[in-house]
Structure formats: structure tokens, C-alpha cells
Amino acid sequence: LVVPVTSHEALVGVLLLGPKTNGETYLGEEVELLSLLSHHVASVFENARLFESATTDNLTGLLRRETVLAHLERELQRAVRHGRPLTVGMADLDHFKAINDCWGHLVGDSMLKRVAQAITSGLRSADLVGRYGGEEFLFVLPESDGEGARAVAERIRRAVGEIQLRVDQRTTLTVTVSIGMASLSELSGDEPHHAEPLIALADRRLLAAKAAGRDQVRHEA
């Protein structure tokens, strides 16, 4: 028996049932019950789709800015409460505008997807990353400080630098990334325990990395 699962008059799936073990056919009321079940399944699918759309960037598959900031606030409060380390990183692609200007936004989008994959590959299972805006990314490293956090950032920088995007038979594009980092332990005691000062510090170091020649990690003043 095949029962369609529809949402807004569009087919989103099917319920497949094999024959009954006693060999009898499905009764009309059983089919009606399965049809009702299919409506509930469709609602679950739709809610899951809406949740994913609200929390995930459609292009890169990474967390949206608002979502990763909310996660950061929770991790920061947990770190403060238990006296644990926490580091954030702001990553921005170098000269990315030139790719869009020369090759168009479709190629630029393809590069952003590859970058998102590279950043994710460099993170640990407990780490978080979101698209902060344009070609800028924010990653959160719980339980990390100092050299451990820098090692993760360097892994990300190398992974991005190894990307090779073939655009035609003669051209392969590459890209580099600059990263600024800031740790919770660096904030003074009179600063509020919120994400803003931590992100601001990481952003200043990102600008310093750009000014110093790009394609580098900056985790100090």
C-alpha cells in the first residue's frame, strides 16, 4: 500500500506498507487512518524544513549569523559559570571581491561553498561555525584557549588555502583567509560577559591580520 505524504498540495514523501501477514487486504478505515497519519508526517517534515531554513544559511549550509551568535552566548555563559576557556575566531576571505567581479557571483557562490566545507573540516565536533555575513565567518571553540585554539585556526587557514576551484579548462581559482581570534581569558574583569566585546577583539585582530599581509592567524595584540 502506498500512501502519499503531501504538504501544500505538493508531494513530499510516501508511506510504504507491505502486505499484511495474514494475507488480508487493507480495510477502508485503515486506509483513512493511514491518510490521517500522512498529514501528521507532512506537518513534521514542514516544521523541520522551516526550522532548518530559519537556522541554516541556504548557500553554505552553515549556521546563520543569528543562530551562531545565540550559540556563542550560551557557550560563553557556560564558560563563565564554570570557569572554562572559550575562544572565538573571525575569518574573512582575502580579495574575494575580485573573484565575484572577474568570474561572477555563481563562481563566487561555488567558492563560498568550498570554503564552508574547508572550515568545517578543520573544526572539532564540539566547535561551531556560522556565516557572519558575505565572505566572513565566525567560529566558536569551547574548551579552547591559547595554542590549542590557534592550532584549530591554522588548520582552517591551511584547508582554505588548499582549495582549488576549476572554472574552465585553463583556470583554477584559489583563495586565502585571514583570521582574528580572541579568548575569554583576555577580557578584563569589568567587561560584561557578553559576546560583543569578544567578537570586537577578534574583529580588530582580523583587521590587523589583513594589514600585516593577509593569509594569517592573529591571536595577539
Steps between C-alpha positions, in 0.01 A plus 500: 500500500634845404371803691613840368636760744411847372561853624328798338384269220860395424627145540774491766515125564312173514408242762572149371333203666555139411227235493336393822643184651156335489461576130192720543456825311502836673157614614358838408521630856864391518578692185325804648706468818821478296393806302457690827842380611647629174372851580679489838819380330473786250470747789817360658686532169378858454597602853845348452540686171397831655735448794792421270418799280495727805829377646712401198649710223358370173820546299768363730300271729661671799311658788347839435648803674219525757520129580876482550485814716233339717718188536797719586307677777404165654854364480639823643265495799585135561874577485462791743286299739741206515826688450576328169695635199330624183637649178333654197642556154402745228603381155479709183599394149778700339427688176173312456340796322741445210354152446145634481602790277703287259307173492150590619297417806430140403871423514522705818220295653677178405812625673304590814360147511849353473627736771215398732596136452865577566426691820273223626768239428743688723271512803443249776160346570428740787589813300249724319523711187259738333495732203531842661436694180622500139835323499550528876463209741483472878613184675469412867748277680375382841759365744778659296757766579848601392691263277219247477267757348771632273568148372134469395515838324820405318337176389210702357738743328691216333181320395366815331834561332492151348170562317527476123185601313509411130302757301606404146760289322774755559407664829502373858420747776647500849429716803655582836348604830600736781394412854481705818448323832410597854474297820272557796800505735625817328200711599539718804287433804296819458389412146151350473483128444336525160608410149546858373838582659638158405391537138625858489846387616509220243390746231780745586750219469348397170562853370856479635551172312377668181731797552797271565470328163196269522495116496588479869362447849523779756444406864683780673495878510 
